[in-house]
Amino acid sequence: MSTAILTGPPAPGSSLDGDLRSLGFDVRIASGAEEAGALLAAVPAGERVALVDPRFVGHLHALRLTLTDPRFPAAAAPGALTAQREARPALARALDAVSAAPGTGAGAGTLTDGLTDSLAEALDADGVAVHRPQLGTLVATVPTDAEARHEARAAVEAVDDEAVRLRSAVKAHDGFFTTFFISPYSRYIARWCARRGLTPNQVTTASLLTALIAAGCAATGERGGYIAAGVLLLVSFVLDCTDGQLARYALKYSTMGAWLDATFDRAKEYAFYAGLALGAARNGDDVWALALGAMVLMTCRHVVDFSFNEANHDATANTSPTASLSNRLDSVGWTVWARRMIILPIGERWAMIAVLTAVTSPRIVFWALIIGCAFGACYTTAGRVLRSLTRKAKRTDRAAQALADLADSGPLAGLVTRVLGNSGLRGPGFVLALIATGILLSAVMADGFGDSHTVVAACMYAVFAGAAVARPLKGALDWLVPPLFRAAEYTTVLVLAARSDSPHALPAAFGLVAAVAYHHYDTVYRIRGGTGAPPAWLARVTGGHEGRTLLVTVLAALLADRGDDFTLALTALAVAVALVVLVESIRFWVSSGAPAVHDEGETA
């Protein structure tokens, strides 16, 4: 249990003691800074500790936001301060300094006014980042006299604490469909779940199971199955919104929840693609190429988003005329929603998939998805290219490292880098990556299945890809390097499988791209969590993008005339990659070092 130390006896009529206990704190009362330090030292080192001014007046949710959010090692609001395990030593030092300072009442047993605020400043000075939640209309104050206390209580009564809590459970920025068709009632489902002790992870798992059942219904190939699949996909999306709202409503963030929330959306969507492809096959329509194409397009579109954001995460002089125009458009209400809708974010996308699944065929679903996502990808990429060309941003070493990690270069690229040194192929990373991708995809598209020229092109791809990352990726358009590599690898697998004579090569290719894409998404979420990319050995074992691409072209050349052997080879490669990346990913995300990161703004 967490411990709350009141820095004096509560004011008459105060509900502070009961409020803290309702938040799960064991409440203790100190008579001065010295006794507060003794009580702090008596609390086990791994437990959260809060110090609260006994005169505090405010909403219960203001205390909840300040004292119970697990994502921050230290947090403070007027009259309240909390520290988790990692910030406890700094808090003890700050309290000792206050106790030893003259005039603090250490000997007399009285306590200096504003102790919690002074301690928060001391923690900041000691290098501990103190989170100060945005309370908005919520009240958190320390009145100094009876009149101020009366005014504070009146301010508390004037604001509905629960209504604010429900509103704050919903993302501040979300898509049109989610904002107007899901969140108005999903927040109440989140509250219902919270009052019954359900956790966000349980709701996330329920969303996944519902989506998998929907995929199974789609795989039946029957009209009734398609209708059920569409309905269940929407139910799954409602639960997907609910889990995040429950986490914000109850402040139940966790490392496991971060991992599940970050990866299950893609797992659900791609499992549904597979279900649609299986259902179409039952009716004699082979749409596996379309299903794989949709997955490739979606993943490449996402890596464009991730790479651009990482490249500009901490860039200086990060302005441009294009960005200024975008900001001006955001001031016109209807343009905000129009621009969010045309990129086909997850809410609009899932609604479209669900409706089209119920009333049309899988082929129509995939073509609508590919056309819509291609338009959205072109729109966002063009805008970001214009921003990059018109701004004079200085990219940091951190941004360059993030882009290099997202590139997922393997041993072959590393060998090229060492061989080239300061000579050989030179040029902007984006240009070299574009040349590499052009060489590879031109050969893959032009040559027949198993042609040795494709293997030669894959070797040249590895050389130029290695040269592209030989120097720090700090150019204006170097954020396009990872998306180009994703497009090259995934498209190569798609085209070779589509041209193979083996009837089941495309489903095997679907599995391989899904396994590799999981690895790439996992890399993204680790970087966004501040822990860096997966260990270097993982890129060596999985071959990197250039190694896997070369291997697939070699397999196609060797097994071109051997029936289903190419399919078996793709299946074996998919299983091997999936096992390695899943085991490492699970090991990381259940470890104590994984970040409790939750998406608050991404709509894709």
SVG drawing of the C-alpha trace seen along z (x, -y; Angstrom):
<svg xmlns="http://www.w3.org/2000/svg" viewBox="-27 -36 65 66">
<polyline fill="none" stroke="black" stroke-width="0.4" points="0.0,0.0 1.2,-3.6 1.7,-5.9 0.5,-9.5 2.1,-11.8 0.0,-14.8 2.4,-17.5 0.1,-18.4 -3.3,-17.6 -6.2,-18.1 -8.4,-21.2 -11.7,-20.8 -14.4,-19.4 -11.8,-18.4 -12.4,-15.2 -8.7,-15.0 -8.0,-11.9 -10.9,-10.0 -10.0,-11.1 -6.5,-9.9 -7.6,-6.5 -10.1,-6.1 -7.1,-6.5 -5.4,-3.6 -3.1,-5.5 -2.2,-4.6 -2.4,-8.0 0.0,-9.1 0.3,-12.5 3.6,-14.4 4.0,-17.4 6.9,-18.9 9.6,-18.4 11.8,-16.3 9.0,-13.9 7.9,-13.8 11.4,-12.7 11.3,-10.0 8.0,-8.7 9.4,-8.8 12.4,-6.7 10.1,-4.1 8.2,-3.5 9.7,-0.5 12.0,-1.8 9.9,-0.4 6.6,-2.0 5.1,-5.3 5.1,-8.2 3.0,-11.3 3.3,-14.5 0.2,-16.5 -0.5,-19.9 -3.3,-19.4 -4.9,-22.6 -5.3,-21.3 -8.7,-21.9 -9.5,-20.5 -11.2,-17.9 -10.6,-14.2 -9.6,-13.8 -7.0,-16.5 -5.4,-14.4 -5.8,-11.3 -4.0,-12.9 -1.2,-14.2 -0.6,-11.3 -1.5,-8.1 -0.3,-8.3 2.3,-5.5 4.0,-7.0 6.0,-9.7 8.6,-9.2 7.5,-12.5 4.5,-14.7 3.2,-17.8 0.2,-20.2 -0.3,-23.0 -0.2,-21.4 0.5,-17.8 3.7,-16.0 4.4,-12.3 7.5,-10.3 7.9,-6.8 10.8,-4.4 13.3,-6.1 12.6,-9.6 12.5,-8.6 16.3,-9.3 16.0,-12.8 12.9,-13.5 14.7,-12.3 17.6,-14.6 15.3,-17.5 13.4,-16.9 16.6,-16.6 17.7,-19.9 14.4,-21.6 14.6,-20.1 18.1,-21.4 17.4,-24.9 16.9,-27.6 13.3,-28.7 11.7,-25.5 10.6,-24.5 12.5,-21.3 13.2,-21.6 9.9,-23.2 7.8,-20.6 6.0,-23.1 6.1,-23.0 7.0,-25.8 4.2,-26.9 4.5,-25.7 6.6,-22.7 5.3,-20.6 6.0,-23.3 9.5,-23.9 10.2,-20.1 9.0,-20.1 11.4,-22.9 14.2,-21.0 13.5,-17.9 13.6,-19.9 16.9,-21.4 18.2,-17.9 17.6,-16.7 14.3,-14.9 11.6,-15.9 8.5,-16.7 5.3,-16.2 2.7,-18.9 -0.7,-17.7 -2.9,-20.1 -5.9,-20.3 -8.0,-22.6 -11.2,-23.5 -10.3,-21.2 -9.3,-22.9 -6.1,-22.2 -5.1,-25.0 -3.9,-25.6 -6.0,-28.4 -4.3,-30.5 -7.3,-31.8 -10.9,-31.0 -12.2,-33.3 -9.9,-31.7 -10.9,-28.3 -14.6,-29.1 -14.0,-30.4 -12.0,-27.3 -14.7,-25.0 -17.3,-27.0 -15.1,-26.6 -14.9,-22.8 -18.7,-22.5 -19.1,-24.6 -17.3,-22.0 -18.5,-18.4 -15.5,-16.3 -16.9,-13.2 -17.8,-15.0 -14.3,-16.3 -12.9,-12.9 -15.1,-11.4 -14.1,-14.1 -10.4,-13.7 -10.7,-9.9 -11.1,-10.7 -8.2,-11.6 -7.8,-15.3 -7.2,-14.7 -8.9,-11.9 -10.6,-11.1 -14.0,-12.2 -15.7,-8.8 -14.1,-8.0 -14.9,-11.5 -18.6,-11.6 -19.7,-8.0 -17.7,-6.1 -16.4,-8.3 -19.8,-9.7 -20.7,-6.3 -17.5,-4.4 -16.4,-6.6 -19.4,-5.3 -18.4,-1.8 -14.9,-2.6 -16.5,-3.9 -18.6,-0.8 -15.5,1.3 -13.6,-0.7 -16.4,-0.3 -16.3,3.4 -12.6,3.7 -11.8,4.6 -8.3,3.5 -7.4,1.9 -5.4,5.1 -8.5,7.2 -10.5,4.9 -7.6,4.9 -7.6,8.7 -11.4,8.7 -11.0,6.4 -8.4,8.7 -10.6,11.8 -13.6,10.1 -11.5,9.1 -10.2,12.7 -13.8,14.0 -14.7,11.4 -11.9,12.7 -13.2,16.2 -16.7,15.1 -15.2,13.5 -13.3,16.7 -16.6,18.6 -17.2,16.9 -21.0,16.7 -23.0,13.5 -24.2,14.1 -20.6,14.5 -19.6,11.3 -22.4,9.4 -21.4,10.8 -17.7,10.0 -18.6,6.3 -20.6,6.0 -18.0,7.7 -15.2,5.5 -17.1,2.4 -17.5,3.9 -13.8,4.7 -13.1,1.0 -15.4,-0.2 -13.5,2.0 -10.2,0.7 -11.3,-2.9 -12.6,-1.8 -9.3,-0.3 -7.4,-3.6 -10.3,-5.5 -10.3,-3.1 -6.5,-3.6 -7.0,-7.4 -10.1,-7.3 -8.6,-5.0 -5.0,-6.0 -4.1,-2.3 -1.1,-2.6 1.3,0.4 4.2,1.6 2.3,4.6 -0.6,2.4 1.7,0.2 2.9,3.3 -0.6,4.8 -2.1,1.5 0.8,0.7 0.7,4.1 -2.8,5.4 -4.3,2.9 -2.1,4.1 -2.6,7.7 -6.4,7.3 -6.4,5.5 -4.1,7.9 -5.8,10.9 -9.1,9.5 -7.4,9.1 -6.4,12.8 -9.9,13.7 -11.3,11.8 -8.8,13.5 -9.7,17.0 -13.4,16.2 -12.9,15.0 -10.9,18.2 -13.9,20.3 -15.9,18.6 -13.1,19.1 -11.7,15.6 -8.0,15.3 -7.4,11.9 -4.3,12.8 -2.2,10.4 -4.6,7.6 -4.6,8.5 -0.8,8.4 -0.7,5.2 -3.0,3.6 -0.8,4.7 2.4,3.4 0.8,0.1 -0.5,-0.4 2.8,0.5 4.8,-1.7 2.4,-4.6 2.9,-4.1 6.7,-4.1 6.5,-7.4 4.7,-8.8 7.1,-7.4 10.2,-8.4 9.1,-11.9 8.1,-12.4 11.4,-11.0 13.4,-13.1 11.7,-16.2 11.2,-15.2 13.8,-17.6 14.9,-19.5 15.8,-23.2 14.5,-26.0 11.7,-23.6 9.4,-25.9 8.4,-26.3 5.9,-28.1 4.1,-24.8 3.7,-24.3 2.5,-27.8 -0.2,-27.2 -1.2,-24.0 -1.6,-25.9 -3.7,-28.6 -6.0,-25.8 -6.3,-24.3 -7.9,-27.6 -10.8,-26.9 -12.9,-24.4 -14.2,-22.2 -10.8,-21.9 -9.5,-20.1 -12.0,-17.3 -11.7,-17.1 -7.9,-16.8 -8.2,-14.1 -10.8,-12.1 -9.0,-12.1 -6.0,-10.3 -8.3,-7.5 -7.3,-7.1 -8.1,-3.9 -11.7,-4.8 -12.8,-5.7 -10.8,-2.8 -12.3,-0.2 -15.8,-1.7 -15.3,-1.5 -14.0,2.1 -16.9,3.2 -19.6,1.7 -18.1,2.9 -17.5,6.4 -21.2,6.6 -22.6,5.5 -20.0,6.2 -17.2,8.7 -13.6,9.0 -12.2,7.8 -14.2,4.6 -13.1,4.1 -9.4,4.5 -9.6,2.2 -11.4,-0.5 -8.8,-0.1 -5.9,-0.3 -7.2,-3.3 -8.2,-5.2 -4.9,-4.5 -2.8,-5.3 -4.5,-8.7 -4.0,-9.3 -0.3,-8.2 0.3,-10.5 -1.3,-13.4 0.6,-13.1 3.9,-12.2 3.7,-15.2 3.0,-17.6 5.9,-16.3 8.3,-16.5 7.2,-20.1 7.8,-20.9 11.2,-19.3 12.3,-21.2 11.1,-24.5 12.4,-24.4 15.9,-24.9 15.9,-22.5 19.1,-21.2 18.6,-17.5 20.1,-16.1 22.3,-13.1 19.3,-11.5 17.1,-11.9 19.8,-10.5 20.2,-7.5 16.5,-6.9 16.4,-6.9 19.3,-4.5 17.5,-2.2 14.3,-2.4 16.3,-1.5 16.8,2.0 20.2,2.5 21.8,5.9 25.3,7.5 25.5,6.9 24.9,3.2 27.4,3.1 30.0,4.8 29.4,2.3 29.9,-0.6 33.2,0.8 34.5,1.5 33.5,-2.0 34.9,-3.9 35.4,-7.5 35.6,-6.5 33.5,-4.8 29.8,-5.6 29.0,-9.1 25.9,-11.1 22.8,-12.0 21.2,-9.0 17.8,-9.6 19.3,-9.6 21.3,-6.4 18.2,-4.7 16.1,-5.8 18.7,-4.4 18.8,-1.1 15.0,-0.8 14.8,-1.7 17.4,0.8 15.7,3.6 12.1,3.0 12.9,2.4 14.5,5.8 11.8,7.5 9.0,6.0 10.8,6.5 12.4,10.0 10.6,13.3 10.2,15.3 13.6,16.8 15.6,14.8 19.3,14.5 19.2,10.8 17.0,10.2 19.6,11.7 22.2,9.3 19.8,6.4 19.4,7.5 23.2,7.5 23.4,4.0 20.5,3.0 22.5,4.2 25.5,2.2 23.6,-1.1 21.5,-0.5 24.6,-0.1 26.1,-3.3 22.8,-5.1 23.3,-4.6 27.1,-4.9 26.8,-8.5 24.4,-10.1 20.9,-10.6 20.6,-14.3 19.6,-15.4 16.3,-17.2 14.7,-14.1 16.7,-11.4 13.6,-10.5 12.4,-8.8 15.2,-6.2 13.3,-3.7 10.1,-3.9 12.0,-3.3 13.6,-0.2 10.3,1.1 8.7,0.6 11.7,2.4 11.6,5.4 7.9,5.9 7.2,5.3 9.9,7.7 8.3,10.5 4.9,9.6 5.9,9.6 8.0,12.8 5.2,14.6 2.6,13.4 4.7,14.6 5.5,17.9 3.7,21.0 3.1,22.3 -0.6,21.8 0.1,21.0 3.1,18.7 1.1,15.6 -0.4,16.7 3.2,17.7 4.4,14.3 1.6,12.7 2.9,14.4 6.5,13.4 5.7,9.7 3.5,9.8 6.3,11.2 8.8,8.6 6.3,5.8 5.8,6.8 9.5,6.4 9.5,3.0 6.5,1.8 8.2,3.1 11.3,1.1 9.1,-2.1 7.4,-1.7 10.7,-1.0 12.2,-4.2 9.1,-6.2 9.3,-4.9 12.8,-6.3 14.6,-2.9 16.2,-2.8 16.0,-0.1 16.1,3.6 19.5,5.1 22.0,5.2 22.1,9.0 18.4,9.1 19.3,7.3 22.2,9.7 20.1,12.8 17.2,11.7 19.5,10.5 18.4,6.9 16.2,5.7 18.9,6.1 19.8,9.6 16.2,10.8 15.6,9.3 18.6,10.9 17.7,14.3 14.2,14.2 15.5,13.5 18.1,16.3 15.4,18.7 13.2,17.7 16.1,18.4 17.0,21.7 13.5,23.0 11.8,21.7 11.3,25.1 10.7,27.1 6.9,26.9 5.9,25.9 9.5,25.6 9.4,21.8 6.2,21.7 7.8,24.0 10.9,21.8 8.8,18.6 6.8,20.4 10.0,21.6 11.5,18.1 8.3,16.5 8.2,18.9 11.8,18.4 11.6,14.6 8.3,14.6 9.8,16.8 12.9,14.7 11.3,11.3 8.3,12.4 10.5,14.0 12.7,10.9 9.8,8.5 7.9,10.4 11.1,10.5 11.5,6.8 8.0,5.6 7.5,7.7 10.8,6.6 11.0,3.9 12.9,1.6 10.1,1.2 8.3,-2.1 4.6,-2.7 3.9,-4.6 0.4,-5.1 -0.6,-6.8 -2.4,-10.1 -2.5,-11.5 -1.9,-9.2 -5.0,-8.6 -3.7,-6.2"/>
</svg>
